[in-house]
């Protein structure tokens, strides 16, 4: 059995190493019933006939969400997501990993959060990483986008290994978090489940809670498809020594070089961050008099984010007129620069 899990994880890493050339679209897609189960929301979760597309709805009664059937210790996790349109202030769509239901006081988390906005303003994306219950140190970053995420599906992916976490949008890496000794136990290291949710974040999500969800525009429907679950599934009863034991992790870590971001991808990531990153915790002097120890401060970025604050961060994933749009030509021109 141990050999099976080792083979499965090795195949994950080798598949991920081909990401730069092959792309997410070439990875095996999981049907909903194969990998997930409903988390909350009753009929606000709707599975389409193809068995691979899920609609999550937020209305006056409730939000909705689903969760992976297994816990995973590292791997590659991805979904194509289309977000609600029109007035979406206060609406939060999340695609994330967590073990908060098992480790209430020292949980780990890796987040993609999509924050809605008032009419005429576009969705924002936030990424975050918690390790070992380190919720007192938020490692948030926020970004704009070169496309409207409510117009079509786009792929959002998380690569999590023993030594790094990489967030991707449409095969473009937008953030890399490396495990550093200075982070102590703050790097996610325990098995996690994969979640997708839509919920009411009125108290913090839009300008620190200034704009609330307006249910006149409900229902808010987020669409998920192309679900990829490629990781080392572990037995939740073996919390202290999961199937991917320390020896296996050490052996697998030797392949980490194959997962590094290529020079071409790194160039695209740097361009994205320079053009679209609107907030980084490393430059938030209101929250941190000194940057957290893993931050590498770039003087040019420091000037760019001078005076930047995080508005307000918070909220729990566990609930439980004419719109301004850029022209397709403008979006295409911006995409080609990445």
PETA-V409680 format. One record per backbone hydrogen bond with DSSP energy under -0.5 kcal/mol. CO is the residue of the C=O (numbers start at 0). NH is the residue of the N-H. If there is no record, write none. Layout:
BEGIN
<<CO NH> <CO NH>>
END
This chain:
BEGIN
<<0 4> <1 5> <2 6> <3 7> <4 8> <5 9> <6 10> <7 11> <8 12> <9 13> <10 14> <11 15> <12 16> <13 17> <14 17> <15 18> <17 20> <17 21> <17 22> <18 22> <22 25> <23 26> <30 34> <31 34> <31 35> <34 68> <36 66> <39 64> <40 43> <41 44> <43 45> <43 56> <45 47> <45 54> <47 50> <50 31> <52 47> <53 55> <53 223> <54 45> <55 221> <57 219> <61 58> <63 197> <64 38> <64 39> <65 195> <66 36> <70 233> <71 73> <71 191> <73 231> <74 159> <75 229> <76 157> <77 227> <78 80> <78 155> <79 224> <80 153> <81 222> <85 87> <87 90> <89 200> <90 115> <91 198> <92 113> <93 196> <94 111> <95 194> <96 109> <97 192> <98 101> <98 102> <101 103> <106 132> <107 98> <108 129> <109 96> <110 127> <111 94> <112 114> <112 125> <113 92> <113 115> <114 123> <116 87> <116 88> <117 120> <123 114> <124 142> <125 112> <126 140> <127 110> <129 108> <130 133> <132 134> <133 136> <135 137> <139 280> <140 126> <141 277> <141 278> <142 124> <146 148> <147 150> <147 151> <148 82> <153 80> <154 169> <155 78> <156 167> <157 76> <157 159> <158 165> <159 74> <162 178> <163 160> <164 176> <165 158> <166 173> <166 174> <167 156> <168 171> <170 172> <171 168> <174 166> <175 177> <176 164> <179 182> <180 183> <182 185> <183 186> <191 71> <192 97> <193 67> <194 95> <195 65> <196 93> <197 63> <198 91> <198 200> <200 203> <200 204> <203 207> <204 206> <205 208> <205 209> <205 210> <206 209> <212 214> <213 216> <214 217> <218 220> <219 57> <219 221> <221 55> <222 81> <223 53> <224 79> <226 29> <226 228> <227 77> <229 75> <230 232> <231 72> <233 70> <233 235> <234 237> <242 244> <244 248> <245 249> <246 250> <247 251> <248 252> <249 253> <250 253> <251 254> <252 255> <254 257> <255 258> <256 259> <261 265> <262 266> <263 267> <264 268> <265 269> <266 270> <267 271> <268 272> <269 273> <270 274> <271 275> <271 276> <272 276> <275 143> <278 141> <279 282> <280 283> <282 284> <283 287> <291 294> <294 296> <296 298> <297 301> <298 302> <299 303> <300 304> <302 305> <304 307> <309 311> <316 318> <326 330> <327 331> <328 332> <329 333> <330 334> <331 335> <332 336> <333 336> <334 337>>
END
